[in-house]
Amino acid sequence: MNKYDFDTVIDRRGTSARKYEWLDGMFGRHDVSPLWIADLDFAVCPDIVNGLRRRLDHPILGYYACPDSFWESLAEWLAYRHSMKVSREEMTFIPGVVKGIGYCVNYLTAPGDKVLIQPPVYNPFKLVIEGNRRQAVENPLRFDGERYTMDLEHLERVVAEERPKLMILCNPHNPIGIQWDRETLARVAGICREGGVKVVSDEIHGDLMLYNRRHIPFIESSDGAREIGIMLGAPSKTFNIPGLVSSWMIIKNPALRHDFYEWLEVNEFSSPMMISIVGAEEAYRHGKQWLDEMLAYVESNLEFACDYVNRNIPGVKIVRPEASFLLWVDFRRLGLCQKELMDMLLDKAHIALNDGTMFGRQGEGFARLNIGCPRSVLAEALDHIRQAVDTVCHCDKQ
């Protein structure tokens, strides 16, 4: 018997929810269903909210000292969820994973240096690189129409010829949802270690593995990965609490860690807010059942979406994810250019999805769809896509 309700549609308007507040700026209209940004439309685990309320019942909100109990809860969570053994000195707080990537770019590279990414990939990677006056170099993923893989031979050439100082890895990969296997991660570590490249691994989706798959942290893949790797994670996607801005960094190598963590500390980049730590600790200590039930619901949404698209929308294909609640949807067989595709989704289907090209030119013909929502919302969105495709493309059902 499930304890939590994921079917209820919750009205988020008037709460400064970014997925609504940014519609006009991002899409030029607000009368659409927002299935774009990667947060969930599910009520947060009540233990998290109750823990925050208990702390806010105290009338003084003074300077905050992060308690040892938080680090214990994180270490216990990583051991339970990912079989990781982490010591206190290996962990530090960061106020968001993208900010953590920015810290790595600024501390480990200099203006003009090259930083490696693997498009199609989460678009802030390139924004952070170029916004800090570094150069983004690419090792695009390969796609055979069913599955994405890394082009490791090309990675070797890029590292040898472009001499990047840093690689930003996405594991599991957003927007595709693939969990890289241990052998691939170890190969990446070997190539980068040989080329003098540090690797910062965004693993914010690592807790969201589907169908009982196991997440493989980059720094656990090999001795070389532990030497050059920086792991970034957070409870934000896991427990739908990005508004609390609670994230963390793990570095195994003391030689890499010591001066970097000192730099973060003296600049107070690693000084957490009270609300960030209280909410995160409650999540790690009491959120297991909520997460398990939420992932089961997302899995059922995934099956529903795949079945619906296969039966009703010829010319459209879902790249099945191994992790997270984001679907990478292939519209290329419709024969539309990217503008025509996005106009169709927005003006005919009345839904706001992420344009595939925001993840790189390799996203041409794709869009990203968030299925972390009540089934009724997803069903309505898919039906609107079907109607839009029928109207624009006059496709016959198979």
C-alpha positions as CSV (number, residue, x, y, z in Angstrom):
1,M,0.0,0.0,0.0
2,N,1.5,3.3,-1.1
3,K,1.9,6.0,1.6
4,Y,2.2,9.0,-0.7
5,D,0.0,10.6,-3.4
6,F,1.5,11.5,-6.7
7,D,-1.8,11.8,-8.7
8,T,-3.1,15.0,-7.2
9,V,-2.6,18.1,-9.4
10,I,-1.2,20.9,-7.3
11,D,-1.6,24.5,-8.5
12,R,1.8,26.1,-8.3
13,R,0.9,29.5,-9.8
14,G,1.4,32.3,-7.4
15,T,4.4,30.6,-5.7
16,S,7.1,32.1,-7.8
17,A,7.6,28.8,-9.4
18,R,10.2,29.3,-12.2
19,K,8.4,26.9,-14.6
20,Y,5.5,29.4,-14.7
21,E,7.3,32.7,-14.0
22,W,9.7,32.2,-16.9
23,L,7.1,31.1,-19.5
24,D,6.7,34.5,-21.1
25,G,10.5,35.1,-21.2
26,M,11.4,31.6,-22.5
27,F,8.4,30.9,-24.7
28,G,6.7,34.2,-25.4
29,R,3.4,33.1,-23.9
30,H,2.0,31.8,-20.5
31,D,-1.1,29.9,-21.6
32,V,0.7,26.6,-22.0
33,S,1.4,23.5,-19.9
34,P,5.0,23.8,-18.6
35,L,6.7,20.4,-18.9
36,W,10.2,21.8,-19.5
37,I,12.2,22.6,-16.4
38,A,13.5,19.7,-14.4
39,D,11.6,19.9,-11.2
40,L,8.7,17.7,-10.0
41,D,5.0,18.5,-9.7
42,F,4.7,16.3,-6.6
43,A,4.2,17.3,-3.0
44,V,7.5,17.1,-1.1
45,C,8.0,14.4,1.5
46,P,6.1,15.7,4.6
47,D,9.1,14.9,6.9
48,I,11.1,17.5,5.1
49,V,8.4,20.2,5.5
50,N,7.8,19.2,9.1
51,G,11.5,19.4,9.9
52,L,11.7,22.9,8.5
53,R,8.6,24.0,10.4
54,R,10.1,22.7,13.7
55,R,13.3,24.7,13.2
56,L,11.3,27.8,12.1
57,D,9.3,27.5,15.3
58,H,12.4,28.8,17.1
59,P,12.2,32.6,17.1
60,I,15.9,33.3,16.4
61,L,17.5,32.8,13.0
62,G,21.1,33.7,13.8
63,Y,24.4,32.7,12.2
64,Y,24.3,29.0,11.4
65,A,26.8,26.2,12.1
66,C,26.3,23.1,10.0
67,P,26.0,20.2,12.4
68,D,28.0,17.0,12.2
69,S,24.7,15.1,11.9
70,F,24.2,16.5,8.4
71,W,27.5,15.0,7.1
72,E,26.7,11.8,8.9
73,S,23.3,11.6,7.1
74,L,24.9,12.3,3.7
75,A,27.6,9.7,4.3
76,E,25.0,7.1,5.4
77,W,22.9,7.9,2.3
78,L,25.8,7.5,-0.1
79,A,26.7,4.2,1.5
80,Y,23.1,3.0,1.4
81,R,22.3,4.2,-2.1
82,H,25.6,3.9,-3.9
83,S,27.8,1.7,-1.7
84,M,30.2,4.6,-1.4
85,K,32.5,5.1,1.6
86,V,33.0,8.8,2.2
87,S,34.9,10.5,5.0
88,R,34.0,13.9,6.5
89,E,37.1,15.7,5.1
90,E,36.3,14.5,1.6
91,M,32.9,16.4,1.6
92,T,32.0,20.0,1.4
93,F,28.9,22.1,0.9
94,I,28.2,24.0,-2.3
95,P,25.1,26.3,-3.0
96,G,24.0,24.5,-6.1
97,V,25.6,22.1,-8.6
98,V,25.9,24.7,-11.4
99,K,27.6,27.0,-8.9
100,G,29.9,24.1,-8.0
101,I,30.8,23.7,-11.7
102,G,31.5,27.4,-11.8
103,Y,33.8,27.2,-8.8
104,C,35.7,24.3,-10.5
105,V,36.0,26.3,-13.8
106,N,37.3,29.4,-12.0
107,Y,39.7,27.6,-9.6
108,L,41.1,24.9,-11.9
109,T,41.4,26.8,-15.1
110,A,42.4,30.3,-16.4
111,P,40.7,32.6,-18.9
112,G,41.3,31.2,-22.4
113,D,41.7,27.6,-21.2
114,K,39.6,24.9,-22.8
115,V,37.0,22.9,-21.0
116,L,35.5,19.7,-22.5
117,I,31.8,18.8,-22.7
118,Q,29.8,16.0,-24.4
119,P,26.8,17.3,-26.2
120,P,23.9,17.0,-26.4
121,V,24.3,17.9,-22.7
122,Y,22.8,20.1,-20.0
123,N,23.1,23.6,-21.4
124,P,24.5,25.5,-18.3
125,F,27.8,23.6,-18.8
126,K,28.6,25.7,-21.9
127,L,27.1,28.8,-20.4
128,V,29.4,28.6,-17.4
129,I,32.4,27.9,-19.5
130,E,31.9,30.7,-22.0
131,G,30.6,33.1,-19.4
132,N,33.8,32.8,-17.5
133,R,35.9,33.4,-20.6
134,R,37.0,29.9,-21.2
135,Q,36.6,27.9,-24.4
136,A,34.2,25.0,-24.7
137,V,35.5,22.0,-26.8
138,E,33.2,19.2,-27.7
139,N,33.3,15.4,-27.7
140,P,29.8,14.7,-29.1
141,L,28.0,11.5,-28.1
142,R,27.2,9.0,-30.8
143,F,23.6,7.9,-31.4
144,D,22.6,4.9,-33.4
145,G,18.9,5.7,-33.3
146,E,18.3,3.6,-30.2
147,R,21.1,4.4,-27.7
148,Y,23.8,6.9,-27.0
149,T,27.4,6.0,-26.4
150,M,30.6,7.9,-25.8
151,D,33.1,8.3,-28.7
152,L,36.2,7.5,-26.7
153,E,38.5,7.4,-29.7
154,H,37.4,11.0,-30.5
155,L,37.9,11.9,-26.8
156,E,41.5,10.7,-27.0
157,R,42.1,12.9,-30.0
158,V,40.4,16.0,-28.5
159,V,42.4,15.6,-25.3
160,A,45.7,15.2,-27.2
161,E,45.0,18.0,-29.8
162,E,43.0,20.6,-27.8
163,R,44.7,20.1,-24.4
164,P,41.7,21.0,-22.3
165,K,42.4,21.6,-18.6
166,L,39.0,20.3,-17.4
167,M,36.2,18.0,-18.5
168,I,32.6,18.4,-17.3
169,L,31.0,14.9,-17.2
170,C,27.3,14.3,-16.8
171,N,26.6,11.0,-15.1
172,P,23.7,10.1,-15.4
173,H,23.6,12.1,-18.6
174,N,21.1,14.9,-19.0
175,P,19.0,15.2,-21.2
176,I,19.4,11.5,-22.4
177,G,19.1,9.8,-19.0
178,I,21.9,7.2,-19.6
179,Q,24.0,5.9,-16.8
180,W,27.5,5.4,-18.0
181,D,28.9,1.9,-17.3
182,R,32.0,1.4,-15.1
183,E,34.2,0.5,-18.0
184,T,33.3,3.7,-19.9
185,L,33.9,5.8,-16.9
186,A,37.2,4.2,-16.2
187,R,38.3,4.8,-19.8
188,V,37.4,8.4,-19.5
189,A,39.4,8.6,-16.3
190,G,42.4,7.0,-18.0
191,I,42.3,9.3,-21.0
192,C,41.9,12.4,-18.9
193,R,44.6,11.4,-16.4
194,E,47.0,10.7,-19.2
195,G,46.2,14.1,-20.7
196,G,46.4,16.1,-17.5
197,V,42.7,16.8,-17.4
198,K,40.7,17.1,-14.2
199,V,37.1,15.8,-14.4
200,V,34.1,17.4,-12.6
201,S,31.2,15.0,-12.6
202,D,27.6,16.3,-12.3
203,E,25.8,13.5,-10.6
204,I,22.7,15.3,-9.5
205,H,20.4,12.6,-11.1
206,G,22.4,9.8,-9.5
207,D,19.7,9.0,-6.9
208,L,17.0,8.7,-9.6
209,M,18.0,5.4,-11.2
210,L,15.0,3.5,-12.8
211,Y,14.1,-0.1,-12.6
212,N,16.5,-0.9,-9.8
213,R,19.6,0.0,-11.8
214,R,22.6,1.1,-9.8
215,H,24.3,4.4,-10.1
216,I,28.1,4.3,-10.7
217,P,29.8,7.4,-9.4
218,F,32.7,8.5,-11.6
219,I,35.2,8.6,-8.6
220,E,34.3,5.0,-7.8
221,S,35.1,3.7,-11.3
222,S,38.9,3.5,-11.0
223,D,41.9,4.6,-9.0
224,G,42.6,7.1,-11.8
225,A,39.1,8.6,-11.4
226,R,39.7,9.1,-7.7
227,E,42.9,10.9,-8.5
228,I,41.4,13.4,-10.9
229,G,37.7,13.4,-10.1
230,I,35.4,15.9,-8.4
231,M,31.9,14.6,-7.7
232,L,28.9,17.0,-7.4
233,G,25.5,16.0,-6.1
234,A,22.5,17.2,-4.3
235,P,19.1,16.2,-2.8
236,S,17.4,18.8,-5.0
237,K,16.3,16.6,-7.9
238,T,16.0,13.5,-5.7
239,F,13.5,15.0,-3.3
240,N,12.1,17.9,-5.3
241,I,13.7,20.6,-3.1
242,P,15.8,22.7,-5.5
243,G,14.4,25.8,-3.8
244,L,16.4,25.0,-0.7
245,V,19.7,25.2,-2.7
246,S,21.5,22.4,-1.0
247,S,24.3,20.6,-2.8
248,W,27.7,19.0,-2.0
249,M,31.1,18.2,-3.5
250,I,33.3,15.2,-2.9
251,I,37.0,15.0,-3.7
252,K,39.0,11.9,-2.8
253,N,42.5,13.0,-3.7
254,P,43.9,15.1,-0.8
255,A,46.3,16.9,-3.1
256,L,43.5,18.1,-5.3
257,R,41.1,18.7,-2.4
258,H,43.1,20.7,0.2
259,D,43.8,24.0,-1.5
260,F,40.5,23.9,-3.4
261,Y,38.4,23.4,-0.2
262,E,40.4,26.1,1.5
263,W,39.6,28.5,-1.3
264,L,35.9,27.7,-1.1
265,E,36.0,28.2,2.7
266,V,37.8,31.5,2.8
267,N,35.4,32.9,0.2
268,E,32.5,31.5,2.2
269,F,31.3,29.6,-0.9
270,S,31.0,26.5,1.2
271,S,29.0,28.1,4.1
272,P,25.5,26.7,4.0
273,M,22.2,28.4,4.8
274,M,20.3,26.9,7.7
275,I,17.3,26.0,5.6
276,S,19.5,24.2,3.1
277,I,21.0,21.8,5.7
278,V,17.8,21.3,7.8
279,G,15.8,20.3,4.7
280,A,18.6,18.1,3.2
281,E,19.2,16.2,6.4
282,E,15.5,15.5,6.8
283,A,15.4,14.2,3.2
284,Y,18.4,11.9,3.7
285,R,17.2,10.5,7.0
286,H,13.5,10.2,6.3
287,G,12.9,10.3,2.5
288,K,13.7,6.8,1.4
289,Q,10.1,5.5,1.1
290,W,8.9,8.7,-0.6
291,L,11.7,8.4,-3.2
292,D,11.0,4.7,-3.8
293,E,7.4,5.4,-4.4
294,M,8.1,8.5,-6.5
295,L,10.5,6.5,-8.8
296,A,7.9,3.7,-9.2
297,Y,5.4,6.4,-10.2
298,V,7.8,7.9,-12.7
299,E,8.5,4.4,-14.1
300,S,4.7,3.9,-14.7
301,N,4.6,7.3,-16.4
302,L,7.5,6.3,-18.6
303,E,5.7,3.1,-19.6
304,F,2.5,5.0,-20.2
305,A,4.3,7.6,-22.4
306,C,6.2,5.0,-24.4
307,D,3.1,3.0,-25.1
308,Y,1.0,6.0,-26.0
309,V,3.6,7.4,-28.4
310,N,4.2,4.0,-30.0
311,R,0.5,3.5,-30.6
312,N,-0.7,7.0,-31.4
313,I,2.1,9.2,-32.7
314,P,3.9,7.7,-35.7
315,G,7.1,9.5,-36.5
316,V,7.9,10.2,-32.9
317,K,10.2,8.1,-30.7
318,I,11.2,8.2,-27.1
319,V,14.8,7.5,-26.2
320,R,14.2,5.3,-23.1
321,P,16.1,6.7,-20.0
322,E,17.9,4.7,-17.4
323,A,17.6,7.5,-14.8
324,S,15.5,10.5,-13.9
325,F,12.2,11.9,-15.0
326,L,13.2,13.5,-18.2
327,L,12.4,12.1,-21.7
328,W,14.5,12.8,-24.7
329,V,12.0,12.7,-27.6
330,D,13.0,12.2,-31.2
331,F,10.8,14.1,-33.7
332,R,13.1,13.9,-36.6
333,R,11.0,11.6,-38.7
334,L,8.3,14.2,-38.9
335,G,10.5,16.1,-41.3
336,L,10.2,19.5,-39.6
337,C,13.0,22.0,-39.0
338,Q,13.6,22.9,-35.4
339,K,11.6,26.1,-35.5
340,E,8.7,24.3,-37.1
341,L,8.9,21.6,-34.4
342,M,9.0,24.0,-31.5
343,D,6.2,26.2,-33.0
344,M,4.1,23.1,-33.4
345,L,4.6,22.0,-29.7
346,L,4.0,25.5,-28.4
347,D,1.2,26.9,-30.7
348,K,-0.6,23.7,-31.7
349,A,0.0,21.4,-28.7
350,H,0.1,24.2,-26.2
351,I,2.9,22.7,-24.1
352,A,6.3,24.2,-23.3
353,L,9.2,21.7,-23.7
354,N,12.9,22.3,-23.8
355,D,14.2,22.8,-27.3
356,G,16.7,20.1,-28.2
357,T,19.2,22.5,-29.6
358,M,19.6,24.2,-26.3
359,F,21.7,21.1,-25.4
360,G,23.8,21.5,-28.5
361,R,23.4,21.4,-32.2
362,Q,23.2,17.6,-31.8
363,G,19.7,18.1,-30.4
364,E,18.3,19.1,-33.7
365,G,15.0,17.4,-34.1
366,F,14.6,16.6,-30.4
367,A,12.8,18.1,-27.4
368,R,13.0,17.3,-23.7
369,L,9.8,16.4,-21.9
370,N,9.4,16.2,-18.1
371,I,7.2,13.3,-16.9
372,G,7.6,14.1,-13.2
373,C,3.9,15.1,-13.0
374,P,0.5,13.5,-12.3
375,R,-0.6,11.0,-14.9
376,S,-3.6,13.1,-15.9
377,V,-1.2,16.0,-16.8
378,L,1.0,13.8,-18.8
379,A,-1.9,12.1,-20.6
380,E,-3.3,15.4,-21.6
381,A,0.1,16.7,-22.9
382,L,0.6,13.6,-25.0
383,D,-2.8,13.8,-26.4
384,H,-2.2,17.4,-27.4
385,I,1.1,16.4,-29.1
386,R,-0.8,13.7,-31.0
387,Q,-3.4,16.2,-32.2
388,A,-0.7,18.7,-33.1
389,V,1.3,16.1,-35.1
390,D,-1.9,15.0,-36.9
391,T,-2.7,18.6,-37.8
392,V,0.7,19.7,-38.9
393,C,2.1,16.5,-40.5
394,H,-1.1,14.7,-41.5
395,C,0.5,11.5,-40.4
396,D,-1.5,8.2,-40.7
397,K,-1.6,6.1,-37.6
398,Q,0.2,2.9,-37.9
